Amino acid sequence: MPTLDDIRAARERVRDEIILTPCTRSLVFDDLLPCHLHFKFENLHRTGSFKERGALNRILHLTPEERARGVITASAGNHAQAVAFHATRLGIPATVVMPETTPLVKVTNTRRHGADVVLHGQRFSEAISEAERLQKVEGRVMIHAFDDDLVIAGQGTLGLELAEQVPEVDLVVVPIGGGGIISGTAIALKALKPEVRFVGVEVEAAPSARLSRDAGRIVEAETGETLADGIAVKRLGDRTFPIIEALVDDIVLVSEEEIARAILLLLEREKSVVEGAGAATLAALLSGKVSVGADETVVAVLCGGNIDINMVSRIIDRGLVDDGRLARLRVTTRDRPGSLALLTEVVARVGANVLEVAHQRAFADISMGEVEIIMHLETRGRDHLEEVLEALRAAGTRVEEVVGPARRPIP
């Protein structure tokens, strides 16, 4: 297990090439959380995640002979970009094996940073098996995403920064995938402030750390499709598991809907683009999975910001529907000239905006003298939507909100 001295040495080693990310007090969530909330913006690294810390520390330990052979790794995206960026910068050939399900933005960026990318398998576990096979064939040096003491020590530099940036911290909430970031951060910060609590957050679709803690041994978990692809890891590391058991106070699980809501709130309120794995910490706090007191100082680590922009669009639309700011109404009224004008006048009078209108006659369950009109509206929220519905009913129409089928995970 790395020591505090190892982490301090790693900080000196990587200091000139790693951005000191801000850790600032957030006031925009005071209406939702009672604590003094700080965000550690690890999404602001040059490759979009904390992974640069550990990857660079490991790469800088390579001998001249190992540098000539090149490096190889497996990653769902963030570690891949970190290895690609720093290896290429130092003139070291790099191969990265990524699951075929990796978001396009992460694949594209990894190639742009100079690595040879191999897409293999549906899960991280399949990608790492292929990387291990290629390592033997090509003779490259493996840079593991989390199960490496030098990588863990590099990630632990985050803990040293937290001790300086938020010395009054009581609780740190950190995502868990393979366990590298929470292990290194806990080693560093608990050595300096033993009273600080650590809570790890996993997604329900990949609960390996929670299952392992319950069993008292490493348990492999079947992983499913998830917004939090960066922490969708089948198995904790042999090195990270005992550290987590010793230093992490609790492990909680969050759902896809909770993560989606957190991504949207971070975008809208904090003006920060955060990927699913990074938003998992805020999701755990907002859902009440992590108990916090009114006087507690809490740091939520936003571990990365590499999210596909198409997914951001879907999350925004879903969130607006859930908030009532986007609505689809089914309005039944008399089929005569002026009916549509009446509806739009009523909507305009109460301050809503019509985005789309469609008439249905042949396929609607209505009488011959009626027309069914589907209206897509933009409103200020759920209360405003109720005002729109009341105004339309007062105008003599039958109206209902079309909610659609039961919610399923966004991916």
Secondary structure as the mmCIF struct_conf table of DSSP 4:
data_model
#
loop_
_struct_conf.conf_type_id
_struct_conf.id
_struct_conf.beg_label_comp_id
_struct_conf.beg_label_asym_id
_struct_conf.beg_label_seq_id
_struct_conf.end_label_comp_id
_struct_conf.end_label_asym_id
_struct_conf.end_label_seq_id
HELX_RH_AL_P HELX_RH_AL_P1 LEU A 4 VAL A 14
TURN_TY1_P TURN_TY1_P1 ARG A 15 GLU A 17
BEND BEND1 ILE A 18 ILE A 18
STRN STRN1 CYS A 23 ARG A 25
TURN_TY1_P TURN_TY1_P2 VAL A 28 LEU A 32
BEND BEND2 PRO A 34 CYS A 35
STRN STRN2 HIS A 36 PHE A 41
HELX_RH_3T_P HELX_RH_3T_P1 GLU A 42 LEU A 44
BEND BEND3 HIS A 45 HIS A 45
TURN_TY1_P TURN_TY1_P3 ARG A 46 THR A 47
BEND BEND4 GLY A 48 GLY A 48
STRN STRN3 SER A 49 SER A 49
TURN_TY1_P TURN_TY1_P4 PHE A 50 PHE A 50
HELX_RH_AL_P HELX_RH_AL_P2 LYS A 51 ILE A 59
TURN_TY1_P TURN_TY1_P5 LEU A 60 HIS A 61
HELX_RH_AL_P HELX_RH_AL_P3 PRO A 64 ARG A 69
STRN STRN4 VAL A 71 ALA A 74
BEND BEND5 ALA A 76 GLY A 77
HELX_RH_AL_P HELX_RH_AL_P4 ASN A 78 ARG A 89
TURN_TY1_P TURN_TY1_P6 LEU A 90 GLY A 91
STRN STRN5 ALA A 94 MET A 98
TURN_TY1_P TURN_TY1_P7 GLU A 100 THR A 101
BEND BEND6 THR A 102 THR A 102
HELX_RH_AL_P HELX_RH_AL_P5 LEU A 104 ARG A 112
TURN_TY1_P TURN_TY1_P8 HIS A 113 GLY A 114
STRN STRN6 ASP A 116 LEU A 119
BEND BEND7 GLN A 122 ARG A 123
HELX_RH_AL_P HELX_RH_AL_P6 PHE A 124 GLU A 138
HELX_LH_PP_P HELX_LH_PP_P1 ARG A 140 ARG A 140
STRN STRN7 VAL A 141 MET A 142
BEND BEND8 ALA A 145 ASP A 148
HELX_RH_AL_P HELX_RH_AL_P7 ASP A 149 GLN A 155
TURN_TY1_P TURN_TY1_P9 GLY A 156 GLY A 156
HELX_RH_AL_P HELX_RH_AL_P8 THR A 157 GLN A 165
TURN_TY1_P TURN_TY1_P10 PRO A 167 GLU A 168
STRN STRN8 LEU A 171 PRO A 175
BEND BEND9 GLY A 177 GLY A 179
HELX_RH_AL_P HELX_RH_AL_P9 GLY A 180 LEU A 192
TURN_TY1_P TURN_TY1_P11 PRO A 194 GLU A 195
STRN STRN9 ARG A 197 VAL A 203
TURN_TY1_P TURN_TY1_P12 GLU A 204 ALA A 205
HELX_RH_AL_P HELX_RH_AL_P10 SER A 208 ALA A 215
TURN_TY1_P TURN_TY1_P13 GLY A 216 GLY A 216
BEND BEND10 ARG A 217 ARG A 217
BEND BEND11 LEU A 227 LEU A 227
HELX_RH_3T_P HELX_RH_3T_P2 ASP A 229 ILE A 231
BEND BEND12 LYS A 234 ARG A 235
TURN_TY1_P TURN_TY1_P14 ASP A 238 ARG A 239
HELX_RH_AL_P HELX_RH_AL_P11 THR A 240 LEU A 247
STRN STRN10 ASP A 250 VAL A 254
HELX_RH_AL_P HELX_RH_AL_P12 GLU A 256 GLU A 268
TURN_TY1_P TURN_TY1_P15 ARG A 269 ARG A 269
BEND BEND13 GLU A 270 GLU A 270
HELX_RH_AL_P HELX_RH_AL_P13 GLY A 276 LEU A 286
TURN_TY1_P TURN_TY1_P16 SER A 287 GLY A 288
BEND BEND14 LYS A 289 VAL A 290
TURN_TY1_P TURN_TY1_P17 ALA A 294 ASP A 295
STRN STRN11 THR A 297 LEU A 302
STRN STRN12 GLY A 304 GLY A 304
HELX_RH_AL_P HELX_RH_AL_P14 ILE A 309 ASP A 322
TURN_TY1_P TURN_TY1_P18 ASP A 323 GLY A 324
BEND BEND15 ARG A 325 ARG A 325
STRN STRN13 LEU A 326 ARG A 334
BEND BEND16 ARG A 336 ARG A 336
TURN_TY1_P TURN_TY1_P19 PRO A 337 GLY A 338
HELX_RH_AL_P HELX_RH_AL_P15 SER A 339 ARG A 349
TURN_TY1_P TURN_TY1_P20 VAL A 350 GLY A 351
STRN STRN14 ASN A 353 GLN A 360
BEND BEND17 ARG A 361 ARG A 361
TURN_TY1_P TURN_TY1_P21 ALA A 362 PHE A 363
BEND BEND18 ALA A 364 ASP A 365
TURN_TY1_P TURN_TY1_P22 MET A 368 GLY A 369
STRN STRN15 GLU A 370 GLU A 378
BEND BEND19 ARG A 380 GLY A 381
HELX_RH_AL_P HELX_RH_AL_P16 ARG A 382 ALA A 394
TURN_TY1_P TURN_TY1_P23 ALA A 395 GLY A 396
STRN STRN16 ARG A 398 GLU A 401
BEND BEND20 PRO A 405 PRO A 405
HELX_LH_PP_P HELX_LH_PP_P2 ALA A 406 ARG A 407
#
